[in-house]
């Protein structure tokens, strides 16, 4: 890849600046060190091949070719074969290791190909290879994710399966909770007051939503274009066949009809190539981008939850402080409470002092928790800003590359078109 990432890092193993972490000066030096890192990792996923064909365990493996100047690798170029479940394992590992980062998502597994049984087709596996290439490139351009030992082992190790088993056996992998976790989050949110969202993050949410709508619309339009191009390919082939039949019916123009039919056949082939480039390199990239936007939304939701935790503790602390003030001023002894204490033979003043002491202890505990929640929320805010910045740069570089690829495909198509038909025109002129 030609484009360079310049996104900033964070402290801590999870991409979070800890309250007990290094000083701000050291943090800034770490930030600039990672920002100016000149190491690169360039991976390409290709050559899908079916393994264990004819058995229930049949699956597709992909060739992962990596070039890097990172000294942590044994060689500058290396190759391994991985199946899709290996990519899933890597994704889960990164999610657990970097919980405050936007971990790039994998291509969606809930696709019609799994229902129709077409997941071994060439069309499907080629598209998946392109999406997996984008997945690895997004990791490579993230200043924190690209330093993960799981990522490095995935790219280079010949003992990957043993590495996976050891990590699962040690409990080093926590698989996503899926729909149940999502349901519990929804239920909790339903009974929780929405947090105050800073204007900066509100603008990010709105920008992400607008981008999602725009990308979704472009993807639908181009998907229709791909379907129409498929129809055109068949029409050109059909037309070429029928024009070729005119050679027999009109022998005097045999060569002319033959050349024109050949031109139509070439047009069909070039249109099919253009259609594949558009579908594989661009339409698929738009779908992958929409999934990436969902990951950004998930991080923003996580940020809102940190803010909600802090605001909830502040509210509890204020209530406890108000109750203490009421007791100090002589209030808080209702008629019912007094009657119950009289029945039990409890001294009212002693009861009041005991409640006041408990409130003091509760306020002290809540104050500590509130301060910690505030520190966590502020640190998460800063990390979220860095992640959004990183995402923007990865997205911009990725979209620029896909546009260049799309443009190159158009140039190749029309250049071949002009060359072929000029030759036919000259031949007809003779």
Helices and strands as residue ranges (DSSP letters): H 24-35, E 41-51, E 59-68, E 77-83, H 84-97, H 112-116, H 122-140, G 145-147, H 149-156, H 160-169, H 179-190, H 199-249, G 251-253, H 254-277, I 278-283, H 284-328, H 335-344, H 348-429
